[in-house]
Amino acid sequence: MGPTQESFPKAVPEIDGPCEEIWRGGPSFQTLLRRFAMALPVCALLVTLAYLFVDRPVAFFVHDHHLNRIAALEWMTHTAMAFDALASAIVFLAAVRLAFGPLTRLERTLFAAALSLMVAVAFEYYLKFLFGRYWPETWVNDNPSLIRDNAYGFHPFHDGSAYGSFPSGHTARTVALLWVIGVAYPRWVWLCVLAAASVVVGLVGMNYHFVGDTIGGTFLGAWTGMYAARFFRVAPSVGMPAGQDDGTKPEWSADGEFRIRQSSPSLLRRTRDRERG
């Protein structure tokens, strides 16, 4: 007599049929909310410490040593805007691709990453209005700044380009997109971290943003990225090597579970072996 269903480890997903398995898409939304609630005061503390002790010294150091003349630093900041254009193209191509069938896991990951970036941009716009922070230097529309006018601080609920330093939109865009990719393909996390860090270094090194701005942007991007990755269930499924695209096709079931329909021989073989015990 073969083992019962209860004898299998809980990490193994239940099989509703020979061609279906439940996608375990990462932590629950309740867990994400708890993590957000714990991380928010940490982010606020870090931004406050940066505001009091880090932002001004770093901005003056960059200005006094003419670091913003280094072309490589400026090029680092362009990554975020490239992601902007890429995200729009991905959403358009995904809409076309869906006319011919469900998205593959890789396509779904890119789609989720693009939407994560767009959500981060939407939040960023209103957060800039909410916090209303002056910029480190004057570089657009004769904006008041720390370096030129000794204008430093937050002015809540002020609109206009002069008050758009916090949070960093470039950082939020970059982290929001790369976070989803890192969750889906853990082997490439190091590359995602390196790309995001290069954007932050470029922004601070060019005096486009304060250090605290990039902390806020990182938090915003990570938050949208975590939710997008969970909502679209991009994390590797149970038993699938990280980074492998197994050709799965997602669909929502009647009970609200996100299921993966797949007829690959490997899945059928694993299912039959399990049924035989």
N, C-alpha and C positions, 0 to 999 in steps of 0.2 A: 504494500500500500504506500503510495507516494505521499510526500509531505503535504500538509494542508496549506492553505493560503496564509494562515497566521504564522506559519513557521518561516516564511521568507523574511529577510530583513526589511525594515520599514523604508530603507533608502531605495528599494526597488519599486518602481511604479506599478500600480495595478494595471492589468491588461483587460480591457473591456471586450476585446475581440482579437483575432489573429493579426489584425493590421492596425491596431491603435494602441497608443500609450499616452499617459498623461504627462504633460510637460511641467516639470517642477521649475518654475521660472524665477527662483530666487526667494528672498525673504518676503513675508506677507506685507500687505499694505499697513497693517497695524504696527509691525516691526519698523517699517520705514518711518512711520509717523513718530514713533518713540525715539528713533535715532535722530530725526529732525529736531524734536523737542530738546534733546540733549545737546545736539551740535550747535543749535542757534545761539545759546548764551556763550558757548566757547568762541564762536565766531565773533560775537559782539565784544567779548573781552579782548580778543586778539586785535580787532580793529581799533578799539579804544587805546590799547597799549601802543599800537603803531602810531596812532594820532598824537599821543602825548610824547613819545620818546624816539620814534623812528622816522616818520614821514618827512619832517622838516630837515633833519640832518642829512638824510639820503638825497633829498631834492637839491640841497645846496652843494653837496659833494658832487653830484652829477653835473651841475651847472659850473662849478668852479674848476672841475677837471675836464670840461668840454667832452664828456663821454657821448653827448648826443651828436657829435660829429663822426662817430664811428658808423660807417655805412652798414656793417653787418647787423648792428643792433636795430636799425630801422627795418631791414629786411625781415628780421625775426617777427616784427609786428604785423607783417603782411599775411602771415599764415591764417589769422582769424578771418580776414576779409576774403581770402580764397575759400575758406570753409563756408562763408556766406553764399557765395556763388555756387559752390558745389552742392549745398543743401537744397537750393532751389531746383537745380538740375535733377537731383535725386528724386525729389517729390514728383516732379513732372514725369520722369521716366518710370517711376513706380506706378503712377496712375495709368500710363500706357501699358506697362507690363501686366497689370492686373486684368486687362481686357483679354489676355491670352492664357490666364491661369493663375493659381496662387503663387505668391512669392516664395523663393527658396529662403533658407535660413540666412544666407549672406545678404540677399536682397532685403529681407525683413529687417536685418540689423542696420543696414545703411539707411533704410527708410525711418526706423526708430531714431537713429542718430540725427538725421536731418530735422525731424520734428522736435527733438529735444533742443536743438540749437534754436529753432524758431520760437519755441516757448520761452527759452531763456532770454531771447531778444525782447519779447513782449514784456516780461517781468522787469527787465533792465530799464526799459523806457520809463515805467512808472516809479521804479525805485529811485532813479535819478531825480525825478521831480520830488519824491518824498524826502530825500536827504539833502539835495541842493548843495553840493560841495564845490568849492572853487578848485581850479586846476593848479598843478605845480608851476607851469609856465604859460606865457601868452603865446598862443599858436593858432587860434581860430577866432575870427570876428572880434579882434581886439579884446579878448576876454581878460578880466582881472585875474591875477595869479599871485602865487606866493613870491616868485622870483622878482617880478617887475613891480608889484604893488604892495607886497607884504600882506596880501589878502589870503587869509587862511581860516578855514573853518567850514562848518555845515550851516546851511540856511534852509531849513525844512520848508517844503511846499513852495519853492521858487522854480519857475520854469525858465527855459532859455539855455542857450549853449554855454553860458558862463557858469552854470551850476550843474554840469554833467559829469563830474569826475568820479563820483561814487554811485554804484560799483563799476568796476571796469567791464565794459561791454565786450571788449576783445577777449578778456580772460574768460568771461562767462560763456561766450560762444564756443571757444576752444574746448573748455572743460566739458561742456554739455555734450558736444559731439563725441569727443574722445572717450568720455566715461562709458558711453554705451558700447563702443567698440571694445574697450578694455574688458567689460563684463562678458561680452560675447566670445571674445578670443583672448583668454587670460595670458597666453604665451606672448602676446604683443603689448602687455601692460607697460613694460619698460619703455617701449617706443612712444606710447601715448603720453606717459609721464614726461619723457624727454621733450616731446613736441610742445606740451603745455608749459613746461618750465622755460623753454626758449622764448615763448611769447611773453611770459611774465618778465623775464630778464630784459627783453627788448623794450617793453613798455616802461619799466622803471629806468632802464639805462638811457632812454630817450627823453625822460621826464614827461612822458605823456600821462603817466598816472603815478600816484603815491603807492607805496607798498600796501597800505591799508585798503586802497581801492582794489588791488589784485586779490587780497584776501576775501573781500566781499564778493568779487566776481567768481572766485574759485568755489565759494560756498554755493552761490546761486547756480553755477553750472553743474556742480556735483549733485545738487538736489534735483534739478530737472533731469539730469542723466540717470540717476538712480530710479526715479519714477518711470521714465521712458523705458529703461531696460526691463523693469519689472512688468510694466503694462504689456509690452510686446513679447515678453518671455524670451529674451535673446540669450540667456545664459545656457551653457551646454547642458543637454539633457542627461539624465542618469544613464551611465554606461557608455556615453559617447565621449571620445577623447576631446579635450579642449581644442577648439579651433577647427574641428572637422565639420564640414558642411555635408550632412547626410541626406540632403534632398527632401527634408521633411516639409509637409504642407500643413500650416496651422488652420484651425477652425474653432469657433466657439461652440461648445455643446449646450444642450438645453438646460443643464444644471449649473451653467456658469463657469465650468472648467474650460481651460484652454487646452485643446487636444491636438496631437500631432498625428496626422494620418500618413502612413507610410507603408509601402508594400515591398520594401527592399528585402532581398534574401536574408541579410544579416538579422533584421528584426524578426522575420518569420522563424528563422532558426533559433534565435534566443527564446522566442515564445514557446515553440514546440518543446525545446529542451526543458523549459520550466514546467510545462504541463506534464511531461513525462517524469519529472522529479529526478 
